[in-house]
Structures are given as C-alpha cells and as structure tokens.
C-alpha cells in the first residue's frame, strides 16, 4: 500500500517544472518529504534518551532487530534506511487517490517525467487528496477512493541523506505487522520496474509474507505467532473474497453487448455483484464472531468499495502466487530469488506476467520460509 518513485524525481525536477501545471503538486511532494526527513532522529539516540517513553523504546528496539534480520536472513539491502525514526503526529504518511471508470477495474494512471506511470496520486495533506477525488468524480465521472498509506519507499535514492525512517504511523503495529511493513518497503529497494505497479507491489507482498513467517518462526514468541496467524487468516479470507468479486465484476464489464439497454443491464448486474460481495462479507464476520474472534477492521473498506478500490487491491495480490512459486523454484534461497526477480524484471511486461501466472498454476513442492 505505497507512494513511489515519482515523488523523488520531484526533488530534481521541481525547479525545472516551475512554469507547468504540475509545479504545485511536485512542490508539495518535496516539502512533505523534507518535513518527514527533518523530524527523523537516529534510533540509537532515542534509545539512549531518558525522555523516550518506555513503550516507544521497546518498539524501536524491536524494529532494530527486524532491520538486522532483513539483511542477515532475507538478503534485503543493508543501507541507511530504517535506522532513524520520525514522529509525524498524523495517522498516515501520505494519502493516495485512485480512480477507475464505472464499467472497468482499470485504474486511471498519472505519468511523470523520468519515472513513468502509476495508478494513484499521493498527497501529504488528506484535504488535498479529497479535493482531487471530488474533482475526478465530478469532472470525469470516475469512481474514486482515498486511502491512507502508513509507509512508503524512496527506493534507495535518498540513502545518502539518511534513508527512509521508521514512522509513528506503523511503529506500534503488532510484531508481525511491523516486520511485514519493513520487509515490504525494503523489497522496493531491491527491484522496481517503471510503469508496472502490479509487478512491484506483488513482489513486495510476496517478500513480506515469506519473510514475516520466517521471522515469527525463528525470532518471535508464541504469543506473537498466534496473534499474527489469527489476523493473517482473516486478511487472507478477505482477500480471497475481494479476488472472487473482482473476477465477477470483470466478467460483467467484459460483456459489451451492442443492443439498447446493455449499459443499464450491466449496471444492474454490477449492483447485484456488489450486494453479493457485502452479503458474503457479513457471513465472514459472522464466522469470525462464532469462532470467538470478532473483527470489524475491514468494514470501512467494504462500505466504500468500488471499482477504484478493487483495482488498487489487485495490484497487491494478483501476482503474489507467482512470486511465491518462484521462491519455491529457487529452493527458498533468498539471494537466488531476488536475482531471479531482477531477471524477470528485464522482460516485457506481458511476458513476465505470463511466466508468473504459469508458475502459480504449475504444481510444485512448496519451499516454506518457516
């Protein structure tokens, strides 16, 4: 769930774009990130400071262990990132805007000099994100979603300036979720492909999933493993539901019948699919409650669900099975896996997606990271 490379091109391009319509957008990106960096303090300094609250001290010590594990066990970059901490005093690092047509799951893209196109646009102020969303809905008739992002990666471009800091927006996550976040963002510093959000995010999700189980099995206590397993089971059940709904919606939108009334017919069928989605979600919640683990954390997402939110979700899970299958093909060896992903990234988009899809479908013995 992350803002990406265009943000850091802004550091070099903003001065050149002073006369263009996007100048204000680039400048808010530069200003927002510089403020985040200015607030960062080294973890060692905070741990040595008697004024640091005991709870934060414990979370920072845990994050430092997670960071070292990412290098030693997952072959993730050993650099300046995540050795400092910023208290943002807000609930998200940035707010992303995504949009899609009423009859498609294909996200509207924004293209930027040097770094290509992405299916979202991010803002450091939620009000700015909401203003763009309203403009897209009103002016272009798009379905829109605005969502907070707890962390993002500068892809290693700013390690010379101190790197990406840990943030108050996720530092108090449960142990497994904290590790998952760090692994995900570091993965973006290993491989990042211009113009292919689905490839980038699915790879990072595969790294986080494989990596967090290894962390939990080798570094964490039984309570942390139980906590993560319970939450992840709910998350995977919810993602399975959203994938099934995306497939249903895609079939509805693929029917481009020429006869009169076809559009209204598709709209009615779409409404039925969305109503079915919400019924099945209610059934999932009932199952969780019956099992003694009631959970309502997805309620907001479900209430706002539309083509844009389903399109965003696709970027984070569509190719994950293929990457996990590639990890198994590489014998569960992390350096070999990352190298294989780098090679895959050199292929044309259609070919790399076809390979990932084929690997996901092929039977193979799992290479468990546990």
C-alpha positions in Angstrom: 0.0 0.0 0.0 2.8 2.8 -1.1 3.8 6.1 -2.8 6.6 5.6 -5.2 9.4 6.8 -7.4 7.8 9.9 -9.0 7.9 11.5 -5.6 11.7 11.5 -5.6 12.1 12.6 -9.2 10.4 15.7 -7.9 13.5 16.6 -5.9 15.4 17.1 -9.1 12.5 18.2 -11.4 10.6 20.6 -9.3 12.8 23.5 -10.1 12.6 22.7 -13.9 8.8 22.5 -13.7 8.1 25.8 -12.1 6.2 27.1 -15.1 4.0 24.0 -15.6 0.6 23.0 -14.2 2.1 20.2 -12.0 4.5 22.5 -10.2 2.3 22.8 -7.1 2.0 19.0 -6.9 5.7 18.5 -7.1 6.4 21.1 -4.6 4.0 19.6 -2.0 5.8 16.3 -2.6 9.2 17.9 -1.9 8.0 19.9 1.1 6.2 16.9 2.6 9.1 14.6 2.4 11.7 17.1 3.6 9.5 17.7 6.7 9.4 14.0 7.3 13.2 13.7 7.0 13.7 16.7 9.2 11.7 15.1 12.0 13.9 11.9 11.9 16.2 11.1 14.8 18.6 8.1 15.0 17.3 5.1 16.8 20.4 4.8 18.9 20.0 8.4 20.1 16.3 7.8 21.0 17.2 4.6 22.9 19.8 6.5 24.9 17.5 9.4 25.7 15.9 9.1 29.1 12.9 11.1 27.8 12.0 8.4 25.3 8.8 6.7 26.5 9.3 3.0 27.5 6.7 1.8 25.0 8.4 3.6 22.1 11.8 2.4 23.3 10.6 -1.2 23.2 9.2 -0.8 19.7 12.4 0.9 18.4 14.5 -1.9 19.8 12.2 -4.5 18.1 12.4 -2.6 14.8 16.2 -2.5 15.0 16.2 -6.3 15.4 13.8 -6.7 12.5 16.0 -4.4 10.3 19.1 -6.6 11.1 17.1 -9.8 10.3 16.1 -8.4 6.9 19.7 -8.2 6.0 21.0 -11.4 7.6 18.1 -13.8 6.7 16.2 -12.2 3.8 19.1 -10.7 1.7 17.4 -7.3 1.8 19.6 -4.1 1.5 22.0 -3.2 4.2 21.8 0.6 3.9 20.8 3.8 5.8 17.0 3.1 5.6 15.1 2.4 8.9 17.8 3.4 11.3 16.0 6.6 12.2 12.5 7.4 13.5 10.0 10.2 12.7 7.0 11.1 14.7 4.6 12.5 12.1 1.8 13.3 14.5 -0.8 12.2 12.0 -2.5 8.9 11.1 -0.9 8.3 7.7 2.3 9.2 5.9 0.5 10.1 2.7 -3.0 9.8 1.3 -3.3 8.2 -2.1 -6.1 8.9 -4.7 -7.1 6.1 -7.1 -9.8 6.3 -9.8 -11.5 3.9 -12.3 -14.4 4.2 -14.7 -17.8 2.9 -13.7 -17.5 0.0 -16.1 -13.9 -1.1 -15.6 -11.4 -2.1 -13.0 -8.5 -0.4 -14.9 -7.1 2.4 -12.8 -6.6 5.8 -14.2 -2.8 6.4 -14.4 -0.7 9.5 -13.8 2.6 9.8 -15.7 5.6 11.7 -14.6 8.9 12.6 -16.2 11.7 10.1 -16.0 9.8 7.5 -13.8 6.8 6.6 -15.8 3.2 6.0 -14.9 1.4 4.8 -11.7 -2.2 4.1 -10.8 -2.5 6.6 -7.9 -1.6 10.1 -6.9 -0.4 10.8 -3.4 -0.6 13.8 -1.1 0.8 14.7 2.3 -2.4 16.5 3.2 -5.6 14.5 3.3 -7.7 17.5 2.3 -5.7 17.8 -1.0 -6.3 14.1 -1.8 -10.0 14.5 -1.1 -10.2 17.6 -3.3 -8.6 15.7 -6.3 -11.0 12.8 -5.7 -14.0 15.1 -5.8 -12.7 16.7 -9.0 -12.3 13.3 -10.7 -15.7 12.1 -9.6 -17.5 15.3 -10.6 -15.5 16.2 -13.7 -14.7 12.9 -15.2 -17.4 10.6 -13.7 -14.9 8.3 -12.2 -15.3 6.1 -9.2 -12.7 7.2 -6.7 -11.0 6.0 -3.5 -8.8 7.9 -1.0 -6.7 5.8 1.4 -4.1 6.5 3.9 -0.6 4.9 3.4 1.4 4.2 6.6 4.8 4.0 4.8 6.5 4.4 1.5 9.8 3.8 -0.1 12.2 6.2 -1.7 13.7 3.1 -3.5 17.1 3.8 -2.0 17.5 7.1 -3.9 17.9 9.1 -0.7 20.0 6.8 1.4 22.8 9.4 1.1 20.5 11.7 3.0 19.7 9.3 5.8 17.3 6.9 4.0 13.7 6.1 4.8 12.9 6.4 8.5 10.6 4.3 10.7 7.4 6.2 11.2 4.9 6.8 14.0 2.2 5.6 11.6 3.3 2.0 11.9 5.8 1.7 14.8 3.2 0.4 17.2 1.8 -2.3 14.9 1.8 -5.8 16.3 5.2 -7.5 16.0 4.4 -9.5 12.8 2.8 -6.5 11.1 5.8 -4.3 12.0 8.2 -6.8 10.4 5.9 -7.2 7.4 5.9 -3.4 6.8 9.7 -3.1 7.0 10.3 -6.1 4.7 7.8 -4.8 2.1 9.3 -1.4 1.9 12.9 -2.7 1.7 11.8 -5.1 -1.2 11.1 -2.0 -3.3 14.8 -1.1 -3.0 15.8 -4.5 -4.5 13.6 -4.5 -7.6 11.4 -1.7 -9.0 10.0 -1.6 -12.6 8.8 1.6 -14.1 5.1 1.5 -15.3 4.2 -1.8 -13.6 2.6 -1.2 -10.2 1.2 -4.7 -10.1 4.6 -6.4 -10.5 6.3 -4.1 -7.9 3.6 -4.4 -5.3 3.0 -8.2 -5.7 6.7 -8.8 -5.4 6.9 -6.8 -2.2 3.9 -8.5 -0.8 5.5 -11.9 -1.5 8.6 -10.8 0.3 6.7 -9.6 3.3 4.6 -12.8 3.5 7.5 -15.2 3.1 9.8 -13.0 5.3 7.4 -12.5 8.2 6.7 -16.2 8.7 10.5 -16.8 8.9 10.8 -14.0 11.4 8.0 -15.3 13.5 9.2 -18.9 13.5 12.8 -18.1 14.3 12.7 -14.8 16.3 9.3 -14.3 17.9 7.5 -15.8 20.8 4.4 -18.0 20.7 2.0 -15.1 21.5 3.3 -13.1 18.6 2.9 -16.1 16.3 -0.7 -16.7 17.4 -1.6 -13.0 17.1 -0.2 -12.8 13.5 -1.7 -16.1 12.4 -5.2 -15.0 13.6 -5.1 -11.7 11.9 -3.5 -13.1 8.7 -6.1 -15.8 8.4 -8.8 -13.1 8.4 -6.8 -11.0 5.9 -6.4 -13.9 3.5 -10.1 -14.8 3.7 -11.0 -11.2 2.9 -8.5 -11.0 0.0 -10.0 -14.2 -1.4 -13.4 -12.6 -1.2 -12.2 -9.5 -3.0 -10.4 -11.5 -5.7 -13.6 -13.5 -6.3 -15.6 -10.3 -6.6 -13.1 -8.7 -8.9 -13.4 -11.8 -11.2 -17.2 -11.4 -11.2 -17.0 -7.7 -12.0 -14.5 -8.3 -14.8 -16.9 -10.7 -16.4 -19.7 -8.2 -16.1 -17.6 -5.4 -17.7 -16.4 -7.7 -20.5 -20.0 -8.0 -21.8 -20.1 -5.2 -24.3 -23.4 -6.1 -25.9 -24.4 -3.7 -28.6 -28.2 -3.9 -28.1 -30.0 -1.0 -26.5 -30.1 -1.2 -22.7 -26.9 -3.1 -22.5 -25.3 -0.5 -20.3 -28.2 -0.4 -17.9 -28.2 -4.2 -17.8 -24.5 -4.2 -16.9 -25.2 -1.6 -14.2 -27.9 -3.8 -12.7 -25.7 -6.9 -12.7 -22.9 -4.9 -11.2 -25.2 -3.8 -8.3 -26.1 -7.5 -7.8 -22.4 -8.4 -7.6 -21.7 -5.7 -5.1 -24.6 -6.7 -3.0 -23.4 -10.3 -3.0 -20.0 -9.1 -2.0 -21.4 -7.4 1.0 -23.5 -10.4 2.0 -20.5 -12.7 1.8 -18.5 -10.3 3.9 -21.3 -10.2 6.5 -21.1 -14.0 6.5 -17.4 -13.9 7.0 -17.8 -11.6 10.0 -20.4 -13.9 11.5 -18.0 -16.9 11.1 -15.3 -14.9 12.9 -17.6 -14.0 15.7 -18.8 -17.5 16.1 -15.2 -18.7 16.4 -14.7 -16.2 19.2 -12.5 -13.8 17.2 -14.9 -11.0 16.2 -13.3 -8.5 13.8 -14.6 -5.4 12.0 -11.4 -3.9 10.6 -12.5 -4.3 7.0 -15.9 -2.6 7.5 -14.8 0.8 6.2 -13.2 -0.7 3.1 -16.3 -2.7 2.3 -18.6 0.3 2.8 -16.6 2.4 0.3 -15.8 -0.5 -2.1 -16.0 0.5 -5.8 -14.0 -0.2 -9.0 -11.1 2.0 -7.8 -10.7 0.2 -4.5 -10.9 -3.2 -6.2 -8.4 -2.0 -8.8 -5.9 -1.0 -6.1 -6.3 -4.3 -4.3 -5.5 -6.2 -7.5 -2.1 -4.5 -7.6 -1.2 -6.0 -4.2 -2.2 -9.6 -4.7 -2.8 -10.6 -8.3 0.8 -11.8 -9.0 1.7 -12.9 -5.4 1.2 -16.6 -6.1 3.6 -16.5 -9.0 6.3 -14.9 -6.9 5.8 -17.4 -4.1 6.1 -20.2 -6.7 9.3 -18.6 -8.0 10.6 -18.6 -4.4 9.9 -22.3 -4.3 11.6 -22.9 -7.7 14.7 -21.2 -6.3 14.8 -23.6 -3.4 13.7 -21.0 -0.8 17.1 -19.3 -1.3 16.7 -15.5 -0.8 19.6 -14.2 -2.9 18.7 -16.6 -5.8 15.1 -15.5 -5.5 15.9 -11.7 -5.7 18.3 -12.4 -8.6 15.5 -14.3 -10.4 13.1 -11.4 -9.9 15.7 -9.0 -11.3 16.0 -11.1 -14.4 12.2 -11.3 -14.7 12.0 -7.5 -14.5 14.1 -7.2 -17.6 11.4 -9.0 -19.7 8.5 -7.2 -21.4 5.5 -6.8 -19.1 3.3 -9.3 -20.9 6.0 -12.0 -20.8 6.9 -11.6 -17.1 3.2 -11.6 -16.1 2.7 -14.7 -18.3 5.6 -16.5 -16.6 4.3 -15.6 -13.1 0.8 -16.8 -13.9 2.2 -20.1 -15.3 4.3 -20.7 -12.3 1.4 -20.0 -10.0 -0.7 -22.6 -11.8 2.0 -25.3 -12.1 2.2 -28.0 -9.3 5.4 -27.7 -7.3 6.6 -28.7 -3.8 6.4 -25.6 -1.6 9.6 -24.1 -0.4 8.5 -22.9 3.0 10.3 -20.0 4.5 9.4 -21.1 8.0 
